[in-house]
Amino acid sequence: MLKCRTVWKKLAPLARASSTVCRQNVRRTGLNNSRIPACVPVAHMSTGPAGGGRENQLYVLLVGAACVGGAIYTYRTVKGDNQRYQDRIDEISSRPYKRATEEPATPIQSEPPAVDATETEVIPEPEPEAAPSPEPQAAPSPEEPSPLAPDAAVAAPIETTEPPPGGPAPASLKVPSHTPYLLIGGGTASFAAARSIRARDPGAKVLIVTDEPDPPYMRPPLSKELWFSNDPSVTETLRFKQWNGKERSIYFQPPSFYINAEELDGAENGGVAVLTGKKVVHMDVRGNKIKLDDDTEISYDKCLIATGGVPRNLQVIERAGEEVMKKTTLFRKIEDFKSLDKVSRNIKSITIIGGGFLGSELACALGRRSTEYDLEVVQMFPEKGNMGKVLPEYLSNWTTEKVKSEGVKVISEALVKSVVCKDDKLEIKLKDGRLVKTDHIVAAVGLEPNVDLAKSAGLEVDSDFGGFRVNAELQARSNIWVAGDAACFYDIRLGRRRVEHHDHAVVSGRLAGENMTGANKPYWHQSMFWSDLGPDVGYEAIGIVDSSLPTVGVFAKATAKDTPKAATEKSGTGIRSESETEDTAISPVASLTPAPNVGQHKDEYGKGVIFYLRDKVVVGIILWNVFNRMPIARKIIKDGEEHADLNEVAKLFNIHDD
């Protein structure tokens, strides 16, 4: 077509000149005959003098040649484009085969998707419109129809029977120099944000950078279900049976869900890429770029910081020397689970320091191994009972007896004074003079938010709660958001907070992802958390649950169905919080069964509801062996009203129904 235009530009002056000559000839002929013709057809060019017809013939010939040449060129161009398009489609179709021949295949096993899965579930499934194609698609030309992505409608991805290949990214890996969405950290919050971004912007290109060798995975099973697996190779497969009997992988998605980092730039349909084994060491907020530990720089349009936290350790252990540190586990990652599992099979005694969620869960898990492996399990903590900072004293004491029944030796009100290694044994000396000898220590004494990037980025760290200080929209700067354990956010209902639980990571990550795509929503959804002391005792909590607050507990006698195992079997979901966050409690119907006197079951706390009060208003609720009632608890906290009789409020949870 360009050639046709060039030819026409050259012929246009000639055409105009020929037409002018014809008109002049007509006028001359009329004047010579002493009259002006009444009507002369302008288009009729044969009235000119001799020689004018030859010019007209030349004009017609040239125009005809140009038209024929243009038609031939157009035909060849369209034919060539079709051939190039077909070659591109064939090349894309052959990629899976090429990869299968170049890389060892990962065996996969199909598993049905979770029932009632939602965006805030523990096992998120990609939205149909947001699921990225495993391979980047060719860009269609303007003249061609857009081909559909072959995997765009996949709703439930296949899970791997083996963990994705770990290890740091190879040195030859081409890291994208720019990404529209950069997520720092490879935990639950990052995955939830990536999924949320792709749901709102299906063509988004998302890069997750994590210093761990694994793609995003769930942390709760590391201290819960994985320990109850009968599979001797569980540390390799990282698959576990949930309380409802169903089996799944610890990873959120199989490797096929992600695209390679080097292909992210050219992925026409976008996608999520994970850069493993890389740590962000510097952040330039003004320049919108980061630097990795290998000096690679990546620029971004919008960034999420979801760096989580690092497990705390006792100073007395840190000062004890390298020999003691080698016999100490700080439990947080997959490597820690694998290491502790191996250690617990080859020693005679293990001591867990810490009486919170993690310490109590690990104590119960290891306690069940005590008989099989002739393992002595000791748990010590400074409080009077298990989870003493969360549960009221009477319930904490009851829980302690429950932990003891699992085969755990509990030492309460224990303050560690020193730890030394003597004769290949660790000697833990307490401040009251007691001495505990053990082969290994697990320090489960809390989490320190990872705010290493605060200094280089110039971001504010909260002095009271720790973590990056953000607003209600989880923003630290105009194009920087923070989610998960590292975020100290403003809760519009309960004030400034920092939460270290899985469900909060899901909710905050999802909200951050939505706001990164322009939603501008505040954090109003109250996240929940749960803990299980085995398959028979569990609780769910929401809001501020602090044993220093006044509490009111209403209990009832438990039945066989009031256990975590029974609850998951009834709901069909693997983890109790999978679908509860999408439910809405509107005018719940209270139980008609009269509530018994609170003191009626003085020593039997089979199931019940514990209300935490601040200025006579309920700010936190624990559902003790009461499941699938979290929307009601959320509504009570959201309403923020004073209640004259909490026994009547407890009826809303139907705890007195058999």
Summary of the structure (lengths in Angstrom):
residues: 658
radius of gyration: 35.5
end to end distance: 82.3
largest distance: 139.9
contacts: 2139
relative contact order: 0.10
helix: 31%
strand: 22%
